[in-house]
């Protein structure tokens, strides 16, 4: 027993830091033990961006209250996959087997494998993938990777081999052969082998097939070269953790995503300190309650004014520079609050002035951060919802703890300093410190991918500086659609655009045309015209008017009044309710990561197996190339189904069966893999055959493709899809959340009120995530060249509603008696619920407009 225990401890350490081959020695040292199966499944990679803050507590999101709903993906950035050479394995010695049967998990090398081995891919001319068909849809979710582990241990497995298999996922035979625990599928094409008669060191089953026992290898057969085994148990856990961190397939973008998200988490920490301190800082008694609404109105008004010039500023200035300086400016202003209090200059007027200036910069950071986030996502639109949900989970997790920390901090400071409100003022100081630190961190570590079109615009602007254009002054260069073509628009002032001379007719492949210089007011009007001409956006704006207008007043005036007059709660109660709200949103975001789009997740197991086989056969390939090849296989199915849907819209009775589906998906995957690896489609098809990926696709289509075909054909008829269905149910859930929020004001006890707040936030969470994607689909898909105008107009509308609502509802809730105010609150929340139901019933199906 001691030897077994020692072997287990040593083995765990070795498995964590050493290659699994070291386990051969550890396993031989164990003389006793019990048979153990090894079925360690791979982690589920969930799928599900900045969510619309339409939760009952409006304005608690770290970036915005009636913020931009969703953001526009930046132009696709090409990944630099490079050509590669296929590296053959060393030939293993082969001898005739007494039973003349292949070893388990092996299969004769196919002709396709031989052709791929002999093809000099480095010299092959790169063949681009088939042109991507423009899609205005954003996936509702990205599915998880299904584990493919199977326990097939021997009935009489020796203890040493059982121990080895427990930690490595493989075991050794008497002749030293190591093979994976999962059985092979009879007849599965082996990955690229080095010798026609040598068994493949990979024994991968077809992911969707049932295991078929294979004939055992003859005892006299010489062992082939050892194949790389799976990682040990401890290292496997680390691999799973890294898989959860791997949100985007491109390493550089994934790193930028986490740098951005961690910065937002830091801002969320300070933001909750600010929100927790605000009621006590300026509303020390009931008569001062209206000051809360007035202060919030100042903030919203400053953001509305900022939105008039945010679009041109973000367009013409480097995004990173804009974010950094705006955060530094906001941080400096918030840090002045405790200084003013200590020096005796703090007052409502001075505080409102600081809040107004900070609000102006807040709108700038919100919009610049939106652009930065979408630049980071780039062409990884299939990961949009997952990135959104994970980012929200991180910030909401901080939002759960931060209000509690803030309440404790304020109470602790009150015991140290006798100066009234010192704790509240220092909480603002912490908010300022987090903003300053975030600005510095972004300046140092946030790498935002460049926008290719933005580079073209800036290059033309630099070329035109000082040029004689017939007396016209160049104010800027933008891109817009002219006659259906992306065109560089040179904005001029001082002359009629038609009289401008000296402009090039073409610049880096884009036509060039002179237009009148943009005006913030004209752009705002143009954005409103676009937004209210679209049925979806028009209804979206109208239905969210009441909730946006009443959000701040219900949070600060209504909730504060309820806590003080009904529950008679202490000063820290407000922070507890903020924490409950954040917890509900965090749980909802976590649940959304488990929501899968069937088309996006269907080939995830096959794509994972394909990546593993490709990595073992071609060790020269880097991780990015492997990820792009795997993603190409995974994306082939939704691309094909989208094509079928378009065809069924035109020809509803067009025949499509599972066999055709398997063939088309395989062909689309080959084109995508060819583009990812810079090889020919024929070579890519051979890779799919040799690794078993093509067989997996065909088997999946045969067994499970009929259901997706039927659903796609039904969607073509109804105009719906997975994202729209999820968005509809999310709107119904939001209606229920408003009802729960109304019930909270009549609960009469602290625990029940907190519970209803939690339920309300939990029900509202999916709506923020899913409707972000829906609005992105409509704006980016139907109005790609007017995105800035539309977002500025929508932002201005919501901000204007917040200003008016804060003043109106804030005054009303302050003037009315508490019992009357609670019934007014209930009526407002019921109206919000009715608006959400109307939104769910009348918004779908979404009609794309181009």
C-alpha positions in Angstrom: 0.0 0.0 0.0 2.9 2.4 0.8 4.4 1.7 -2.6 1.1 2.3 -4.3 0.6 5.6 -2.4 4.1 6.7 -3.2 3.6 5.9 -6.8 0.3 7.9 -6.9 1.9 11.0 -5.3 5.0 10.8 -7.5 2.9 10.1 -10.5 0.7 13.1 -10.0 3.8 15.3 -9.8 5.4 13.7 -12.8 2.1 13.9 -14.8 1.9 17.6 -14.1 5.4 18.5 -15.3 6.7 15.6 -17.4 5.7 14.0 -20.7 3.3 11.1 -20.3 6.0 8.7 -21.5 7.6 9.1 -18.0 4.7 7.1 -16.7 6.1 3.9 -18.0 8.6 3.8 -15.2 6.1 4.9 -12.5 3.6 2.3 -13.5 6.2 -0.5 -13.3 7.0 0.5 -9.7 3.4 -0.2 -8.6 2.8 -3.7 -7.5 -0.7 -3.5 -6.1 -3.8 -1.5 -6.9 -7.3 -1.7 -8.2 -8.6 -1.5 -11.7 -9.7 2.1 -12.6 -11.3 3.5 -15.7 -9.9 6.7 -17.2 -12.6 8.7 -18.8 -11.7 12.3 -18.4 -14.0 14.4 -20.6 -12.9 17.6 -22.3 -14.4 20.8 -21.0 -17.5 22.2 -22.4 -16.7 25.5 -24.1 -19.9 27.4 -23.8 -21.0 30.0 -26.1 -22.9 33.0 -25.7 -21.1 41.3 -25.6 -21.8 44.2 -24.0 -25.4 43.6 -22.9 -28.1 46.2 -23.2 -28.6 47.5 -19.6 -32.4 47.1 -19.7 -32.5 45.3 -16.3 -34.9 46.7 -13.8 -32.1 48.6 -12.1 -31.2 50.7 -15.1 -27.8 52.3 -15.2 -25.9 49.8 -13.1 -23.8 48.4 -16.0 -20.2 49.6 -15.7 -20.1 51.3 -19.1 -23.6 52.7 -19.7 -27.1 52.9 -18.5 -29.2 53.5 -21.6 -26.1 52.5 -23.5 -25.4 51.5 -27.1 -27.2 48.2 -27.4 -24.7 46.4 -29.6 -21.6 47.2 -31.4 -20.5 46.9 -35.0 -18.0 44.3 -35.9 -14.9 45.8 -37.5 -13.7 44.9 -40.9 -12.3 41.4 -41.1 -8.6 41.2 -40.5 -6.8 38.5 -42.6 -4.9 36.0 -40.6 -1.4 35.2 -41.9 -1.5 31.5 -42.3 1.6 30.4 -44.1 2.3 27.5 -46.5 3.8 24.4 -44.9 5.5 21.2 -45.7 3.9 17.9 -44.7 6.4 16.2 -42.5 6.3 12.4 -42.8 6.6 10.2 -39.7 9.7 8.0 -39.3 9.0 4.6 -40.8 8.4 1.9 -38.1 9.7 -1.6 -38.6 7.0 -3.9 -39.9 6.8 -7.7 -39.7 4.1 -10.1 -40.7 1.5 -10.8 -38.1 0.6 -14.3 -37.2 -3.1 -13.5 -37.3 -2.7 -11.2 -40.4 -4.9 -8.6 -38.6 -4.1 -5.0 -38.0 -3.6 -3.8 -34.5 -6.6 -2.2 -32.8 -7.1 1.3 -33.9 -5.2 1.0 -37.2 -6.3 0.9 -40.8 -4.6 0.6 -44.1 -3.3 3.9 -45.5 -5.7 5.3 -48.0 -4.9 6.6 -51.4 -5.8 10.0 -50.3 -3.3 9.9 -47.6 -0.6 8.9 -50.0 -1.4 11.6 -52.4 -1.3 14.2 -49.6 2.1 12.9 -48.3 3.6 13.1 -51.7 2.3 16.6 -52.5 4.8 19.4 -52.1 2.5 21.8 -50.4 5.1 24.5 -49.8 5.4 24.9 -53.6 1.7 24.8 -54.3 0.2 28.1 -55.2 -1.9 29.4 -52.4 -5.6 29.0 -53.1 -7.9 31.3 -51.3 -11.1 30.0 -49.8 -14.3 30.6 -51.6 -15.5 34.1 -51.1 -17.5 34.5 -47.9 -21.1 35.2 -48.6 -22.2 38.3 -46.8 -24.4 37.5 -43.9 -26.3 39.9 -41.8 -26.9 37.4 -39.1 -25.0 37.0 -35.9 -25.0 33.6 -34.3 -27.1 33.4 -31.1 -24.5 31.3 -29.4 -21.4 29.3 -30.1 -21.7 25.7 -29.0 -19.5 23.8 -26.6 -17.0 21.2 -27.5 -18.4 17.8 -26.6 -16.1 15.4 -24.8 -15.3 12.2 -26.7 -13.7 10.1 -23.9 -14.8 6.4 -23.6 -13.8 4.0 -20.9 -12.8 0.7 -22.5 -10.3 -0.7 -20.0 -9.4 -4.3 -20.1 -11.4 -6.7 -17.9 -8.2 -8.1 -16.4 -6.0 -5.1 -16.7 -2.9 -5.3 -14.5 -2.7 -2.8 -11.7 0.4 -1.1 -13.1 -1.4 -0.5 -16.4 -4.5 0.6 -14.7 -2.5 3.1 -12.7 -0.8 4.3 -15.8 -4.0 4.7 -17.7 -5.6 6.6 -14.9 -3.2 9.5 -15.2 -2.2 9.3 -18.9 -5.3 8.1 -20.7 -3.2 5.4 -22.4 -1.7 2.1 -21.5 1.3 -0.1 -22.5 1.1 -3.6 -23.8 3.6 -6.3 -23.0 5.6 -5.3 -26.0 5.8 -1.7 -25.1 3.1 -0.5 -27.5 1.2 2.5 -26.1 -2.3 3.2 -27.4 -5.2 5.4 -26.5 -7.9 4.1 -24.3 -10.6 4.9 -26.8 -11.2 2.0 -29.3 -10.9 2.4 -33.1 -13.7 2.4 -35.6 -13.3 -0.4 -38.0 -12.5 1.0 -41.4 -11.8 4.5 -40.3 -9.1 6.0 -42.6 -5.9 6.6 -40.6 -4.2 9.9 -40.5 -1.1 10.4 -42.7 1.2 7.4 -42.3 4.8 7.2 -43.3 4.8 3.7 -44.7 2.1 1.8 -46.5 2.2 -1.2 -44.2 2.9 0.6 -40.9 -0.1 1.0 -38.6 -1.1 4.5 -37.8 0.0 5.6 -34.4 -3.3 7.5 -34.1 -6.3 5.4 -33.1 -9.1 7.9 -33.3 -12.7 6.7 -33.5 -15.2 8.5 -35.7 -16.7 10.9 -33.3 -20.4 10.1 -34.1 -20.0 6.4 -34.7 -20.5 3.5 -32.3 -17.3 1.7 -31.2 -16.6 -1.6 -33.0 -14.2 -4.0 -31.3 -11.2 -4.7 -33.5 -9.1 -7.8 -33.7 -6.3 -7.7 -31.2 -2.7 -7.4 -32.4 -0.7 -10.6 -32.6 1.7 -11.0 -29.7 4.5 -11.6 -32.2 4.0 -8.4 -34.1 6.8 -5.9 -33.5 5.6 -2.7 -31.9 5.4 0.4 -34.0 6.9 3.7 -32.9 5.4 5.1 -29.8 2.7 7.7 -30.4 2.3 10.8 -28.3 -0.1 10.1 -25.4 -2.5 12.4 -23.8 -1.5 14.7 -21.0 -1.5 13.6 -17.3 -4.4 14.3 -14.9 -3.0 17.5 -13.4 -1.8 18.8 -16.7 -5.2 17.9 -18.2 -6.9 20.1 -15.6 -4.7 23.0 -16.6 -5.4 22.3 -20.3 -9.2 22.5 -19.5 -8.7 25.8 -17.6 -6.7 27.2 -20.6 -9.6 26.1 -22.9 -12.0 28.2 -20.9 -9.7 31.2 -21.2 -9.4 30.6 -24.9 -12.4 32.8 -25.9 -11.2 33.8 -29.4 -9.2 31.5 -31.7 -6.5 34.0 -32.6 -4.0 34.3 -29.7 -3.3 38.0 -30.1 -7.0 38.9 -30.2 -7.7 36.6 -27.3 -5.0 38.4 -25.3 -6.4 41.7 -26.2 -9.9 40.5 -25.2 -8.8 39.6 -21.7 -6.8 42.8 -21.3 -9.9 44.8 -22.3 -12.2 42.7 -20.0 -9.9 42.9 -17.0 -9.7 46.7 -17.4 -13.5 46.9 -17.5 -13.7 44.7 -14.4 -11.4 47.2 -12.6 -13.7 50.1 -13.8 -16.7 48.1 -12.5 -15.1 47.9 -9.1 -14.7 51.6 -8.8 -18.1 52.2 -10.5 -19.9 50.3 -7.7 -18.0 52.3 -5.1 -19.3 55.4 -6.7 -22.9 54.2 -7.0 -23.0 53.0 -3.4 -21.6 56.3 -2.1 -23.8 58.6 -4.2 -27.1 58.5 -2.2 -25.5 59.3 1.1 -23.2 61.9 -0.3 -25.9 64.3 -1.6 -29.2 63.1 -0.1 -28.6 63.0 3.6 -32.3 63.4 4.4 -35.7 62.9 2.7 -35.9 66.5 1.5 -32.7 66.1 -0.5 -34.0 63.1 -2.5 -34.7 65.2 -5.5 -31.0 66.1 -5.7 -30.2 62.5 -6.7 -32.4 62.8 -9.8 -31.0 66.3 -10.6 -27.5 65.0 -10.3 -28.2 62.0 -12.5 -29.9 64.3 -15.0 -26.7 66.4 -15.2 -24.7 63.3 -15.9 -27.1 62.1 -18.7 -27.3 65.5 -20.2 -23.5 65.7 -20.5 -23.4 62.3 -22.1 -26.1 63.4 -24.6 -24.0 66.4 -25.5 -20.9 64.3 -25.9 -22.7 61.9 -28.2 -23.1 64.7 -30.8 -19.4 64.7 -31.4 -18.3 61.2 -30.3 -18.8 59.7 -33.8 -16.4 62.0 -35.6 -13.9 62.0 -32.7 -13.7 58.2 -32.7 -13.6 58.1 -36.5 -10.7 60.5 -36.8 -8.6 59.8 -33.7 -6.8 56.6 -32.7 -9.2 54.6 -30.6 -6.6 53.6 -28.0 -5.5 57.2 -27.5 -9.2 58.3 -27.1 -9.9 55.6 -24.5 -6.7 56.2 -22.5 -7.1 60.0 -22.3 -10.8 59.9 -21.5 -10.2 57.4 -18.6 -7.4 59.6 -17.3 -9.6 62.7 -17.4 -12.5 61.0 -15.7 -10.2 59.6 -13.0 -8.7 63.0 -12.2 -12.2 64.6 -11.9 -13.5 61.9 -9.6 -10.3 62.0 -7.5 -11.2 65.7 -6.8 -14.3 64.8 -4.8 -12.5 63.9 -1.5 -10.1 66.8 -2.0 -13.0 69.3 -2.2 -14.6 67.8 0.9 -11.4 68.0 2.9 -10.7 71.6 1.8 -14.2 72.7 2.6 -15.2 73.5 -1.0 -17.6 70.6 -1.6 -21.1 71.5 -2.4 -23.9 70.3 -4.7 -23.0 72.8 -7.4 -19.3 71.9 -7.5 -20.2 68.2 -7.3 -22.6 68.5 -10.2 -20.1 70.3 -12.3 -17.6 67.5 -11.8 -20.2 64.9 -12.6 -21.2 66.7 -15.8 -17.6 66.9 -17.1 -17.0 63.3 -16.1 -20.3 62.3 -17.9 -19.0 64.0 -21.1 -15.9 61.9 -21.0 -17.9 58.8 -20.0 -19.9 58.9 -23.3 -16.6 59.2 -25.1 -15.1 56.1 -23.4 -18.3 54.1 -23.9 -18.3 54.7 -27.7 -14.6 54.3 -28.1 -14.6 51.2 -26.1 -17.4 49.8 -28.3 -15.2 50.3 -31.3 -12.2 48.8 -29.6 -14.2 45.7 -28.5 -15.4 45.1 -32.1 -11.9 45.6 -33.5 -10.7 43.0 -31.0 -13.4 40.5 -32.2 -12.5 41.2 -35.8 -13.8 38.5 -38.1 -14.4 36.1 -35.2 -18.1 36.8 -35.4 -19.0 33.2 -34.6 -17.6 33.9 -31.1 -19.5 37.2 -30.6 -22.1 35.9 -28.1 -19.6 33.9 -26.1 -17.2 36.8 -25.8 -20.2 39.0 -24.8 -21.3 36.6 -22.1 -17.9 35.9 -20.7 -17.1 39.6 -20.5 -20.4 40.2 -18.7 -19.8 37.3 -16.3 -16.4 38.8 -15.3 -17.7 42.3 -14.7 -20.9 41.1 -13.0 -18.8 38.8 -10.7 -16.9 41.9 -9.7 -20.2 43.8 -9.4 -21.5 41.3 -6.9 -18.6 41.8 -4.5 -17.9 45.5 -5.1 -21.0 47.0 -3.5 -20.5 45.0 -0.4 -16.9 46.1 -0.2 -18.0 49.7 -0.8 -20.5 49.5 2.0 -18.0 48.0 4.4 -15.4 50.6 3.4 -17.7 53.6 3.9 -18.7 52.2 7.4 -15.1 51.6 8.3 -14.0 55.0 7.3 -16.8 56.5 9.4 -15.3 54.9 12.5 -11.9 56.4 11.7 -12.7 60.0 10.6 -15.1 62.3 12.4 -15.6 64.4 9.2 -19.2 63.7 7.9 -19.4 61.9 4.6 -15.7 61.2 4.5 -16.3 57.5 3.6 -18.6 58.5 0.8 -16.1 61.0 -0.6 -13.2 58.5 -0.3 -15.3 56.0 -2.2 -15.3 58.5 -5.1 -11.5 58.7 -4.7 -11.3 54.9 -5.1 -13.4 55.3 -8.3 -11.0 57.9 -9.6 -8.0 55.7 -8.8 -9.5 52.7 -10.7 -10.2 54.9 -13.7 -6.6 56.3 -13.7 -5.2 52.8 -13.3 -7.4 51.4 -16.1 -6.2 54.2 -18.4 -2.5 53.4 -17.6 -3.1 49.7 -18.1 -4.8 50.2 -21.4 -2.0 52.5 -22.5 0.6 49.9 -21.6 -1.0 46.6 -22.6 -4.1 47.0 -24.7 -3.3 46.2 -28.3 -6.2 47.0 -30.6 -6.1 45.5 -34.1 -6.0 48.1 -36.8 -8.9 48.7 -39.2 -7.7 48.3 -42.8 -10.3 50.9 -44.1 -9.3 53.4 -41.4 -5.7 53.1 -42.5 -6.7 53.8 -46.1 -8.7 56.9 -45.0 -5.8 58.2 -43.0 -3.4 57.6 -45.8 -5.6 59.6 -48.3 -6.0 62.4 -45.7 -2.3 62.7 -45.3 -1.8 62.8 -49.0 -4.3 65.6 -49.4 -2.9 67.8 -46.7 -1.5 70.9 -48.4 -2.8 69.9 -51.8 -4.5 72.5 -54.1 -8.1 71.4 -54.3 -9.5 74.6 -55.9 -9.9 76.5 -52.7 -11.6 73.7 -50.7 -10.4 72.8 -47.3 -10.3 69.1 -46.4 -12.0 68.4 -43.1 -11.8 64.6 -43.1 -12.1 61.4 -45.1 -14.9 58.8 -44.5 -16.2 55.7 -46.3 -19.7 55.4 -47.6 -21.7 53.5 -50.2 -22.0 55.2 -53.5 -23.8 53.3 -56.2 -23.4 50.1 -54.2 -19.6 50.4 -53.9 -17.6 51.4 -50.8 -16.2 54.9 -51.7 -13.7 57.2 -50.0 -15.6 60.5 -49.3 -13.4 63.5 -48.9 -15.2 66.0 -46.7 -14.5 69.6 -47.9 -15.5 73.1 -46.7 -15.2 76.5 -48.3 -16.2 75.3 -51.8 -18.9 73.4 -53.6 -18.0 69.7 -53.6 -18.7 69.6 -57.4 -16.1 72.4 -58.0 -13.3 70.6 -56.1 -10.3 69.8 -58.3 -7.1 67.8 -57.8 -8.7 64.8 -56.2 -7.5 61.3 -57.4 -10.3 59.3 -59.0 -9.1 56.2 -57.2 -7.0 55.5 -54.1 -5.8 52.0 -53.1 -8.7 50.4 -55.0 -11.5 52.7 -53.7 -13.2 55.3 -55.8 -12.8 58.9 -54.4 -15.5 61.5 -54.3 -15.8 65.0 -52.7 -18.7 65.7 -50.3 -19.7 68.5 -48.0 -18.1 68.4 -44.5 -20.1 66.6 -41.9 -22.1 68.3 -39.3 -22.9 66.7 -35.9 -26.5 67.9 -36.1 -26.9 66.7 -39.7 -25.4 63.3 -38.8 -27.7 63.0 -35.8 -30.7 63.8 -37.9 -29.5 61.3 -40.5 -29.1 58.7 -37.8 -32.6 59.3 -36.5 -34.0 59.0 -40.0 -32.3 55.6 -40.5 -33.3 54.3 -37.1 -36.9 55.3 -37.3 -37.3 54.1 -40.9 -36.3 50.5 -39.9 -39.3 48.7 -38.3 -37.2 46.7 -35.8 -35.1 49.7 -34.6 -38.2 52.0 -34.5 -40.1 49.6 -32.2 -37.0 48.9 -30.2 -36.6 52.6 -29.4 -40.2 53.2 -28.6 -40.6 50.1 -26.5 -37.6 51.0 -24.3 -38.6 54.6 -23.8 -40.5 54.1 -20.5 -37.8 51.8 -18.9 -35.0 54.1 -20.0 -36.8 57.3 -18.7 -37.7 55.7 -15.3 -34.6 53.7 -14.6 -32.5 56.1 -12.6 -35.5 57.6 -10.7 -36.6 54.2 -9.6 -33.2 53.2 -8.6 -32.1 56.2 -6.6 -35.3 58.0 -5.6 -37.7 55.0 -5.5 -35.5 52.3 -4.1 -33.8 54.7 -1.6 -37.3 55.8 -0.4 -38.5 52.2 0.0 -35.4 51.3 2.0 -35.6 54.3 4.3 -39.4 54.6 4.8 -40.7 51.0 4.6 -37.8 48.7 5.5 -36.0 51.2 7.7 -32.8 49.7 6.5 -29.3 50.9 7.3 -26.8 52.7 5.1 -25.3 49.6 3.7 -28.7 48.2 2.4 -28.4 50.0 -0.9 -25.1 48.2 -1.6 -26.7 44.9 -0.8 -29.4 45.5 -3.4 -26.8 46.5 -6.0 -24.9 43.2 -5.2 -28.1 41.2 -5.7 -28.7 42.8 -9.0 -25.2 42.1 -10.2 -25.5 38.5 -9.0 -28.6 37.9 -11.0 -27.0 39.3 -14.1 -23.9 37.2 -13.6 -26.0 34.0 -13.2 -27.9 34.9 -16.3 -24.8 35.5 -18.3 -23.3 32.2 -17.0 -26.5 30.4 -18.1 -26.3 32.0 -21.5 -22.8 30.5 -22.1 -24.5 27.1 -22.1 -27.0 28.1 -24.9 -25.9 26.5 -28.1 -26.8 27.3 -31.7 -27.3 23.8 -33.2 -25.7 24.7 -36.5 -22.7 26.3 -34.8 -22.1 23.5 -32.3 -23.0 20.4 -34.5 -19.5 19.8 -35.9 -17.6 21.0 -32.8 -16.5 17.4 -31.8 -15.4 16.6 -35.3 -13.5 19.9 -35.5 -11.7 19.1 -32.2 -10.7 15.7 -33.5 -9.6 17.2 -36.8 -7.4 19.7 -35.0 -5.8 17.0 -32.8 -5.0 14.8 -35.8 -3.7 17.7 -37.8 -1.5 18.8 -34.9 0.1 15.3 -34.6 0.6 14.8 -38.3 1.9 18.3 -38.9 3.9 19.5 -35.9 5.2 22.5 -37.9 1.8 24.1 -37.9 1.4 26.8 -35.3 -1.6 27.0 -33.0 -3.3 29.8 -35.0 -3.2 27.8 -38.2 -4.6 24.8 -36.4 -7.4 26.9 -34.9 -8.3 28.4 -38.2 -8.4 25.0 -39.9 -10.6 23.7 -37.1 -12.8 26.8 -37.3 -13.2 26.3 -41.0 -14.5 22.8 -40.5 -16.9 24.0 -37.8 -18.2 26.9 -39.8 -18.9 24.9 -42.9 -22.3 23.6 -41.7 -23.8 27.0 -40.9 -22.5 28.4 -44.1 -24.1 25.6 -46.1 -27.4 25.9 -44.2 -27.5 29.6 -44.8 -27.1 28.9 -48.5 -29.9 26.4 -48.4 -32.1 28.9 -46.6 -31.6 31.5 -49.3 -32.4 28.9 -51.9 -35.5 27.8 -50.1 -36.7 31.4 -49.8 -36.6 31.6 -53.6 -37.7 27.9 -54.3 -39.6 26.5 -51.2 -39.9 23.0 -52.7 -36.2 22.6 -53.6 -35.1 19.1 -52.6 -32.2 18.8 -50.1 -31.3 15.5 -48.3 -28.8 14.4 -45.8 -26.5 12.9 -48.4 -26.3 16.2 -50.3 -25.8 18.0 -47.0 -22.8 15.8 -46.1 -21.3 16.3 -49.5 -21.8 20.1 -49.5 -20.5 20.6 -46.0 -17.4 18.5 -46.8 -16.7 20.6 -49.9 -17.2 23.9 -48.0 -14.9 22.7 -45.2 -12.2 21.7 -47.8 -12.4 25.2 -49.2 -12.1 26.8 -45.8 -9.3 24.6 -44.7 -7.4 25.3 -47.9 -7.7 29.0 -47.2 -6.6 28.6 -43.6 -3.5 26.5 -44.4 -2.6 28.0 -47.8 -3.0 24.8 -49.7 -5.2 23.6 -52.6 -8.7 22.5 -52.0 -7.8 19.0 -53.3 -5.0 18.8 -50.7 -7.4 20.0 -48.0 -10.0 17.4 -49.0 -7.3 14.8 -48.7 -6.5 16.0 -45.2 -10.1 15.8 -44.2 -10.3 12.2 -45.6 -7.1 11.0 -44.0 -7.9 12.4 -40.5 -11.4 11.0 -40.5 -13.0 14.5 -40.4 -14.8 13.9 -43.7 -16.2 10.6 -42.4 -17.3 12.3 -39.3 -19.2 15.0 -41.3 -20.9 12.4 -43.5 -21.9 10.3 -40.5 -23.2 13.3 -38.7 -25.2 14.4 -41.7 -26.7 10.9 -42.1 -27.7 10.5 -38.4 -28.5 14.1 -37.3 -28.7 16.3 -40.4 -32.4 15.7 -41.2 -33.5 17.7 -38.1 -31.4 20.8 -39.0 -32.5 20.6 -42.6 -36.1 20.6 -41.6 -35.6 23.5 -39.1 -33.7 25.5 -41.8 -36.5 24.9 -44.3 -39.0 26.0 -41.7 -37.0 29.1 -40.9 -36.8 30.0 -44.6 -40.6 29.9 -44.7 -41.2 31.9 -41.5 -38.2 34.2 -41.6 -37.1 33.2 -38.1 -33.9 31.6 -36.9 -32.3 30.5 -33.6 -31.2 34.0 -32.5 -34.6 35.5 -33.2 -36.4 32.8 -31.3 -34.1 33.3 -28.3 -34.6 37.0 -28.5 -38.4 36.6 -28.4 -38.3 34.5 -25.3 -35.8 36.8 -23.7 -38.2 39.7 -24.2 -41.0 37.7 -22.5 -38.5 37.0 -19.6 -37.8 40.7 -19.4 -41.5 41.3 -19.0 -41.6 38.9 -16.1 -38.6 40.6 -14.5 -40.5 43.9 -14.5 -43.3 42.3 -12.6 -40.9 40.8 -10.1 -39.3 44.2 -9.6 -42.7 45.7 -9.0 -43.5 43.1 -6.4 -40.3 43.9 -4.6 -41.6 47.3 -3.5 -44.5 45.5 -1.7 -42.6 42.6 -0.2 -42.3 44.3 3.2 -39.2 42.5 4.4 -35.5 42.7 3.5 -34.9 39.0 2.6 -37.9 38.8 0.4 -37.1 42.1 -1.3 -33.5 41.0 -2.0 -34.8 37.7 -3.4 -37.2 39.4 -5.8 -34.4 41.8 -6.8 -32.2 38.7 -7.6 -35.0 37.0 -9.6 -35.7 40.2 -11.5 -32.1 40.7 -12.5 -31.8 37.0 -13.4 -34.8 37.2 -15.7 -33.6 40.4 -17.4 -30.0 39.1 -18.1 -30.7 37.1 -21.4 -32.4 40.1 -23.0 -29.4 42.3 -22.7 -27.1 39.7 -24.3 -29.4 38.5 -27.1 -30.8 41.9 -28.1 -27.2 43.2 -28.4 -26.7 40.6 -31.1 -30.0 41.3 -32.7 -29.4 45.0 -32.9 -25.9 44.4 -34.3 -27.4 42.1 -36.9 -29.8 44.8 -38.1 -27.5 47.8 -38.0 -24.3 46.1 -39.2 -26.1 44.0 -41.8 -28.6 46.5 -43.2 -26.8 49.8 -42.6 -23.0 49.0 -42.6 -21.9 52.5 -43.8 -24.3 54.4 -41.4 -23.4 52.5 -38.2 -21.9 55.5 -36.4 -24.8 57.8 -37.2 -27.4 55.2 -36.1 -25.6 54.4 -32.8 -25.1 58.1 -32.1 -28.8 58.8 -32.7 -30.0 55.8 -30.6 -27.6 56.8 -27.8 -28.8 60.4 -27.9 -32.4 59.3 -27.8 -31.9 57.1 -24.7 -29.8 59.7 -22.9 -32.5 62.4 -23.6 -35.1 60.0 -22.2 -32.9 59.5 -19.1 -32.6 63.3 -18.5 -36.3 63.9 -18.9 -37.3 60.9 -16.9 -34.8 61.6 -14.0 -36.3 65.0 -13.5 -39.9 64.1 -14.0 -40.1 60.8 -12.0 -37.5 62.0 -9.5 -39.6 65.1 -8.7 -42.8 63.0 -8.6 -41.4 60.3 -6.3 -40.0 63.0 -4.0 -43.2 65.0 -3.8 -45.7 62.2 -3.3 -46.3 60.3 0.0 -44.5 57.0 0.2 -47.5 54.8 -0.1 -48.7 56.8 -3.2 -45.2 56.7 -4.7 -45.0 52.9 -4.4 -48.2 52.6 -6.4 -46.8 55.0 -9.1 -43.7 52.8 -9.2 -45.8 49.7 -9.7 -47.8 51.3 -12.5 -44.6 52.4 -14.3 -43.1 48.9 -14.0 -46.3 47.2 -15.3 -46.1 49.6 -18.3 -42.5 48.4 -18.9 -43.7 44.8 -18.8 -46.4 45.5 -21.4 -43.8 47.2 -23.6 -41.6 44.1 -23.4 -44.4 41.8 -24.4 -45.2 44.1 -27.4 -41.5 44.0 -28.3 -41.6 40.2 -28.3 -44.7 39.9 -30.3 -44.1 42.6 -33.0 -40.4 42.6 -33.6 -40.1 39.2 -35.4 -39.3 38.1 -38.0 -36.7 40.7 -38.7 -36.7 41.8 -42.3 -33.2 42.6 -43.6 -33.0 45.9 -45.5 -30.1 46.7 -47.7 
